Structures are given as C-alpha cells and as structure tokens.
Amino acid sequence: MPSVFKRWQSEPPEVTSDPNVIPLIDVTLVLLIIFMVITPMLQVGAAVQLPMTNNPEEIKREEKQLTVSLRHDLSVYIGDTRYATNLYGDMSKFEAKMKELNARNPGRQVLIKADRRVKYGDVRNLMKYVQASGFANVGLIVDKSRRS
C-alpha cells in the first residue's frame, strides 16, 4: 500500500488554464477606433465630392505629386491651403505659388481634384492655369462608380 500512495503523490497535478483574451480584445477595439478616426484625415487636399467613372486609370501616389482642388464654390486649393476664393476672380496668388512650385521641382505631376458639382468648363479653365504655370503632366482624380 505505501508504494501506491507514493506513486500518486509523485505525479504533478494537472494544470488547466484558459487564456485571458479580454486584453487582446481591448487592444483590438482601441486600434479599430484609432484607424476609424485617422482614415478620413488621410485625404490630400480640400474635401470635395469626386465625379464617378466606371474604369478609372490607377495612378500610383507619389510624394512628388501636387494636388490642386476645385471646390463646388469654385475656390481653389493647393494641398490644404486656399489660394483663390473664386476661379474667375483674382488668381494671382495661385499663379505665383504654382510658378514657384514648378521652379522648385520641374516635371512634377499635378492632380486636379474637382468637385462633381463643378462644370467641365471650370475644370478646363483650372487646367489652363496649371499648364500656364509650366506643368505639363496634369491628371484628374475621380472616384470609382459604385455598382448597385
């Protein structure tokens, strides 16, 4: 009998532990909230409603690209800074800044981000200003249309 009792005592007790996933869930939810808050801030340029198209050509975003935005009220932005309150008003600050940017970095691509409520002729006039500043590589930013 003593040998059986000794064998029973020498076996290590079985350890059963469940992993605590609560901290993992907390961290995951915090990261999700952070990404949801930051994602809208990642847009370049002024906020506009982009026109839709079925098959937009993909352009790889580069640091050298310059974004010019035309809002529905015809105000003109370079990046996030407004340089003209009206496309048909005083555009001297816009033209001077564009010429300065072209002199600093010739050959830079300019992407025009125009609101979908803006007329095509207004976008064409903005393109003329951009090209008159010396930029030859001008593109348009559009949204891919959503199919129902």
Phi, psi and omega per residue, in radians:
M1 nan -0.720 3.140
P2 -1.075 -0.518 -3.131
S3 -1.219 -0.631 3.094
V4 -1.152 -0.764 3.135
F5 -1.093 -0.689 -3.137
K6 -1.154 -0.703 3.128
R7 -1.118 -0.676 3.138
W8 -1.142 -0.670 -3.141
Q9 -1.264 -0.506 -3.062
S10 -1.343 -0.340 3.119
E11 -1.300 2.317 3.126
P12 -1.217 2.543 3.124
P13 -1.174 2.549 -3.129
E14 -1.293 2.247 -3.108
V15 -1.776 2.179 3.055
T16 -2.150 2.040 3.114
S17 -2.313 2.377 3.083
D18 -1.646 2.380 3.119
P19 -1.178 2.487 3.131
N20 -1.551 1.835 -3.073
V21 -1.648 -0.057 -3.126
I22 -1.040 -0.812 3.102
P23 -1.080 -0.627 3.103
L24 -1.114 -0.752 3.110
I25 -1.129 -0.719 3.114
D26 -1.048 -0.827 -3.133
V27 -1.115 -0.734 3.132
T28 -1.077 -0.777 3.137
L29 -1.169 -0.662 3.093
V30 -1.110 -0.769 3.101
L31 -1.096 -0.708 3.104
L32 -1.054 -0.791 3.132
I33 -1.121 -0.734 3.122
I34 -1.056 -0.806 3.137
F35 -1.138 -0.630 3.117
M36 -1.160 -0.582 -3.140
V37 -1.364 -0.669 -3.039
I38 -1.402 -0.577 -3.048
T39 -0.947 -0.806 3.109
P40 -1.122 -0.394 -3.138
M41 -1.383 -0.157 -3.089
L42 -1.431 -0.102 3.117
Q43 -1.141 2.455 3.097
V44 -1.695 2.344 3.088
G45 1.552 -3.104 -3.127
A46 -1.227 2.689 -3.134
A47 -1.327 2.129 3.101
V48 -2.405 2.785 3.012
Q49 -1.591 1.966 -3.053
L50 -1.338 2.579 3.037
P51 -1.204 2.735 -3.097
M52 -1.782 2.596 3.029
T53 -2.568 2.739 -3.096
N54 -1.355 -0.764 -3.048
N55 -2.263 1.267 3.127
P56 -1.246 2.503 3.076
E57 -1.340 2.256 -3.114
E58 -1.321 2.248 3.063
I59 -2.013 2.208 -3.141
K60 -1.262 2.235 3.131
R61 -1.238 2.295 3.109
E62 -2.213 2.801 3.125
E63 -1.181 -0.484 -3.085
K64 -1.320 -0.282 -3.080
Q65 -1.202 2.541 3.134
L66 -2.032 2.288 -3.128
T67 -1.832 2.149 3.060
V68 -1.968 2.188 -3.082
S69 -1.935 2.451 3.052
L70 -2.110 1.922 -3.097
R71 -1.453 2.974 -3.087
H72 -1.104 -0.431 3.103
D73 -1.542 0.190 3.119
L74 1.195 0.321 3.012
S75 -1.373 2.552 -3.023
V76 -2.006 2.282 -3.119
Y77 -2.125 2.542 2.905
I78 -1.976 1.985 -3.002
G79 1.159 -2.116 3.132
D80 -1.838 0.052 -3.044
T81 -1.817 2.261 3.136
R82 -1.415 2.270 3.135
Y83 -2.004 -0.203 3.085
A84 -2.647 2.360 3.138
T85 -1.442 -0.333 3.130
N86 -2.630 2.330 -3.141
L87 -1.028 -0.529 -3.096
Y88 -1.774 0.203 3.088
G89 -1.760 -2.493 -3.127
D90 -1.350 1.926 -3.131
M91 -1.852 0.250 -3.046
S92 -1.118 -0.713 3.122
K93 -1.123 -0.700 3.123
F94 -1.117 -0.845 -3.121
E95 -1.077 -0.749 -3.137
A96 -1.096 -0.763 -3.138
K97 -1.153 -0.718 3.136
M98 -1.127 -0.721 3.109
K99 -1.138 -0.675 3.097
E100 -1.108 -0.774 3.130
L101 -1.138 -0.645 3.120
N102 -1.212 -0.653 3.122
A103 -1.155 -0.643 3.134
R104 -1.249 -0.615 -3.057
N105 -2.529 1.364 3.141
P106 -1.175 2.619 -3.132
G107 1.472 0.081 3.139
R108 -1.235 2.489 3.109
Q109 -1.481 2.384 3.093
V110 -1.936 2.228 3.075
L111 -1.913 2.162 3.129
I112 -1.641 2.206 -3.119
K113 -1.999 1.648 -3.069
A114 -1.830 2.479 3.101
D115 -1.122 2.518 -3.108
R116 -1.165 -0.311 3.135
R117 -1.463 -0.106 -3.139
V118 -1.442 2.469 3.135
K119 -1.246 2.662 -3.136
Y120 -1.030 -0.672 3.137
G121 -1.080 -0.599 3.105
D122 -1.175 -0.705 3.100
V123 -1.128 -0.719 3.116
R124 -1.071 -0.722 3.111
N125 -1.132 -0.691 3.093
L126 -1.114 -0.691 3.097
M127 -1.075 -0.640 3.101
K128 -1.100 -0.747 3.093
Y129 -1.067 -0.754 -3.118
V130 -1.129 -0.790 -3.129
Q131 -1.208 -0.575 3.095
A132 -1.171 -0.394 3.106
S133 -1.391 -0.088 3.083
G134 1.883 0.002 3.125
F135 -1.506 2.171 -3.141
A136 -1.717 -0.488 -3.068
N137 -1.701 1.666 -3.081
V138 -2.106 2.303 3.110
G139 -2.263 2.953 3.134
L140 -2.023 2.468 3.068
I141 -1.716 2.230 3.111
V142 -2.291 2.926 3.086
D143 -1.793 2.502 3.052
K144 -1.273 2.305 -3.097
S145 -1.200 2.571 3.133
R146 -1.650 2.235 3.123
R147 -1.583 2.386 -3.121
S148 -1.474 nan nan
